[in-house]
């Protein structure tokens, strides 16, 4: 696949990418429709049982008020209820078809963007290759739908910052993290337009959700009480500690497997403080950055979501599709500095399917194979995060060797360093 991505980045790539996409997605559909299955947990249960159960609650006119596994912003109800758009299919089948359509939409957006000056089809190939690396899990969660909104937002921001702001606001009300897409908008008029559109859009949608059904914000209490998921980078401490006799355990809590026992609360709190420090670094970068090229918003969004993921207490397998989508957007632009982090994310995505669902029993047991998988996957994420942050800083902050020179954007105009806040 690496050779394919290297060679097929011109007109041939725009023809070959849809063909390879169709082949790989056919395999994913065969998996979620259980024509054949992978070893490990049944990843489709979340759709056929949990999502469908929530859908029935929504039909009664309320959000799940007493279900601690409901930990999503109010617009997530739209994703969960979306199978109603295909009433001729049963719920799970309709959901898989809609995710497939969102997958195709992302590919179409990336290929369309690759037709502009200063762009390439490498981003489309990252999407074509990265999504199936996650296995059937990627079609059995609504995260790909959110990623489609995020990809559309970043690509729209090249010429239409208000559209970017509105889409980022909608994405944030689907699953919070798309608010980070706005961190890299060019200072001055572009930022004012994007951020004001996001604020107005988020406010209007939040008010509508609160009025439409009771319990729109009940998820905040459930999310606050989350613990340390066994797949999070911070959980590596306890994976290794178990090998040395640590007296703790693992429980199914809030819909995921979490560590329980001595020092878990402390490490979980430290992870939260690391997230605070990460966002502090983003704020410092925002204040210091001066060179905003066409690719900077994508590079900054990718870096921000990497920071969010690497320091989070909860890193479920499907989170990787967020990173694959943003890596794909970065590599649409020839000037992007994120080639190495993007490749690291692709490798980490491939390792993720080995730990879930294929090797999840080993991860839960904490044996050598399970610990090795978590060390490799999370190690790759941490290296990708550090590399992305370093490259973003050097490309945009003055006084650093290798700072980016003004470039020609896909819109055909010169990008000049921005000086207004």
N, C-alpha and C positions, 0 to 999 in steps of 0.2 A: 504493500500500500504506500510506503514511503516513496518508492520509485514512481508509482503512479501519480502521487501528488507533486513530485518534482518535475515530471515531464509534462503532464497534462494540465498546465496552468494557462494555456491560451485558448484559442477557439475550440481545439479538440477537447479540452477539459470541459467546456460548456456542453458538449454533446455527450461525453462519456459519463459525467457526474450523474445526470438523471438515470442513466442505465444502471450504474452501480448502486445508486440509491434504491431503485426499484427492486433489485435483487436482494439487497441486504434487508430491506423492510419487509419483503415477502417472508424471509426467515423469521423476523421478529413476530410477524402476525401468526405464523404457524406455531410459534412458542406460546403466545398469549391465548390463542384459541385451542391450545393443548393437543395439536396434531402430534407434536412431540414435546417433551418436557426436559428441563435441565435438572440435575440432582439438586437437592436442597429444598428449602421452604417453597411453597406455592406462592409466587409473587403476585398472582392475580386476586388473591383473597381480599386485598385492600379495596379493590374495585367492586367485586361481586358481593361482599359482605359489608365492609365499613362505609365506602362511598354510597352504596345503594341504601344503606340504613340512614345515612344523613339525608339523602335525597327524599326519603319518605318523611323525615322530620320537617324538611323545608316545605314540602307539600302541605303540611299541617299549618303553615303560616308562622313558623318561629325558627330561630337558630337552635342548635343543640345546647341546652342550658345546663345540663347535668352530666354531659359526656366529656371527661377530661382529655379524651383523645382528639377532640375538636380544638385545634390550636392555630387556627388560620384567620386572617383578616376577613372582613365581611364579603368582599367580592369573590372570595373562594367559593361561595355558594353558587356563583354562576358557572364555574368550572364543574362542580359536582353535579349540578342540575342540567348541564349541557346535553346529556343523552336524550333529554326530552325533545330535542330538535330532530331526532330520528325515531319517531314513535313506532315505526315498522320494525325496529330491532329491539331485542331485549337489552336491558340496561348495560351490562358489561360489554356486549358486542358493539353497541352504539358508542360507548366511551372509547374503545380501542380504535374505532374508525375515525372518530373526531381527533384523537391524538395523531393518527396517521396524517390527517389533513393538515394539522398544525405543523407537523414534520415537513410535509411537502411545501407548505407556505414558507418556512424558513429557508429551505433550499432555493425556492424561487426568488426570495428577497436577496439572497447572497449572490445568485447568478445575475440578477438584474443589476445589483450594485457593481458587479465585476465588469459591467459594460461601460463604466465611466472612465475618464482619463485618470491615471495614477492608481488604478486598482488591478486586481488579479483574481483568478478563480481559486487560488489556494484556500481561501476561506470556505468556499463551498465544499472543497475536498475534506477539510477538517470536520465539517458537519457530517458529510457522507460517511466518513470513517469513524468519527467519535461516538455517534449515537448508538450504533450496534455494538460497540465495545462494552457498553453498559449492560447488554443483555436485555431480556424481556422486561426487567424492572422499569426500564425507561418508558414503556408503553402502559405500564400498570400503575402509574402515578400521574398527577396533573401537572407536575413540574415542567414537562416539555411545553405545555400550553403557556405557562408563565414565561418560559424562555423565548417562545415565539414573540410575545409582546415586547420583551426586552430587546431582542434582535431588531425588531421593527423600530423601536424607539431610538436606538443608537444610530441606525442607518438613516432614519428620518432627520436626525439632528444635524446632518451635514448641510442641509439646505433649509430645514424647517424646524427651528428650535422650539416653537410653540407646540408643534405636533409631538416632538420628543418629550416635552414636559408633560403633556396630557397623557401620553402612553406610559411614561414612567410612573405617573400618579396612579393610573389604573393597575399597572403591574404591582405597585407597592400595596394596593388594597387586595391584590390576589395572594401575595406572599412576601411582603415587606422588602426583601432585598433589592428589587428594582429601583428603589429610591436612590441607591448608590450610583445609578447610571448618570446622575446629574453632577457628580463631583468634578468631572473633567470638561464641562462646557467652557468655551472661551470666555474670558473675562470681559465685562462690559455689556453691550447690548444683547449679545447672544445669551449670556447668563440671565439677564433680567427677563428676557422673553421666556426662556425655558423654565426658570424657577417660578415665575409668576403663574404661568400656565399650569405647572404642577401643583402649586398651592391652591389655586382656584378649583382645579379639577378634583384634587383630593378632598378638599372641603365639601364640595358639592356632592361627591359620591359617598362620602362618609355620612353626611346628613341624610341623604336618601336612604342609605342602608339602615340607619338608626330608626327612621320613620317607617320604613317598609315592613320590618319584622323585629320583634323584640329579641334581645340577646345578641345583637350584632357585635358587641365588644366583650362578650363573656370570655372569649378566647384569651384575653390578656392575663386573667388570673391563672388559667391552666398553663400558659406558656411560662409565667413567672416561676412556677413551682417545678419546672423541669430540672432533672438532675444531670449527671454526666453519662452520656451515651457511650457504649463500649467502643464505637467506631470513631469517636472524636480524637484528634491529635493529643489533646490533654489526657485522654484515657490511657495513652501508652505507658504512663507511669505505673498504673495499676496492673496492666498486662504484664509488665516486667516484675512488679512487686509480687504478683501471685506466684511467680516462679521461685520467689525467695521466701515464701511462707506467709505472705500478707493474709490476715484473717478478715477477709471480706467476701462479698458474693455478688451475684448478678440477679436482678429481678426485672420482670416485665412491668414497667411503670410508664404511664402516659403514652402508651402505644409503642414503646421502644425498649430495648434491653439496656438497662442502666446499672452502673456499679453502685453498690451500697456497702457501707462499713466504715472503718476508721479512716479519717483524713479525706474522704470523698468530698465532703462539703467544702473543705479548705481548698482542694485542687479545683473544684468547680468555681469557687469564688475567684481564685487566681486566673482562671480562664476568662471570667468576665472582665477582670481588670486588664488582661491582655487585649481584649477587644476594645476597651476604652483607650489603651495606649495606641492601638492600631489606628483608631479613628482620630486620635490626636495627631498621629503622623500624617494622616490624610489632610487634616486641617492645616498643618504646617506646610505640607507640599502645596496645597491650594494657595496659601499666602505667598509662598516664595516663587511659584512657577510664573514664568513670563512668556515662554514660547509655546503657543498653542497651534499645532498644525492640524491638518484634516483628520489625522489618525489619533490625535491626543485624547478626545473623549472616549474612544473605544479602549485605548490603552489604559486610561485611568479607571474606567469602569471595570475592566478585567482585573486590574490590580486591587481595586477596592473589594470586589467580591472574593478574590483570593484571600485577602486579609480577613474578611468576615468569616469565611469558611475555615481557615486555618486556626482561628482563635475561638471558634464556636464550641459550646458544650455539646452540641448535637450536630453530627455530620452523617446524615443518612446517605445511602448509595445514590439515590436519585439526585442529590445535590450536584453531582458531577456534571449533569447535563447543563446546569447553569454555566459552569466554567467552559464546557465545550462550545456552547453557543456564543459566549463572549470572545473566546479564543478565535472562533471562526470569523467574527466581525473584525477583530484586529487584523487577521491575515488577509482580509479583503484589500487592505491598504498596503501599498508597496513600501511606504515609509515606516510601518509599524516596527517598534522595537521588541515586540512580544513573541518573536518566532520561537526562541528557546523555551520560555515558559509555556507556550502553547503545546509544544511537543511533550514537555514534562506532564502536562495535564492529560494529554492523550494516553501516555503510558500509565499514569495513575488511574485513568478510567478503565483501562484493560485489567489492571490489578484488582480494581474494585469488584468486577464481576467474579473474580476468583475467590474473594472473601464473602461476597453475597451475590447470588445465593449458593454458589458452589461449595465454598468452604466455611459457611457460617457456623456450622457445628464445631469446627475447630477454633473459630474465634471465641465462641461462647465458652468452650472448654478451656481455653487458654493454653493449648498445647503448643509445641514448637512451631508447627505449621501455621496455626492461627496467629500467633504472635509475630511470626516472620512476615505474614501478609500485611498485618497492620503497620509494622515498622516500615515496610517498603512503600505501601500506599501513602501513609501519612508523611513519611520522609520526602517522597516526591512532591507532595503538596507544599510542604514547608520550603523546600528548595525552590519550587516554582514561585512561591510568594516572595521570597527574598530576591530572586532574580528579577521579577516583575517590578518590585518596588525600586530596586537599584537602577534599572533601565529607565523607568519613568522619571525618576529624579534627575538622572544625568541628561536626559533628553530635553528637559523643560526648565530646569532651574539654572539661572545665569551663574557664571563663574566656575562652571564645572566642565572639565574636558569632555568633548563628545556631545555638547549640547546641540540640539537639532537646529539646522538652518531653516529659514522660511521655505515652505514647500508649496507646490501647486496642488490645490484641493481638487477632489473629483468634480466640483462644480465649475472648474476651469479658472478660478481666480487665485491670486497669490495669497498664501497665509502669512501673515506677519505677526511678530510677537505682540501679545496683548499687554497693555500696561495698566488699564483701568481695573479696579477691583471687581 
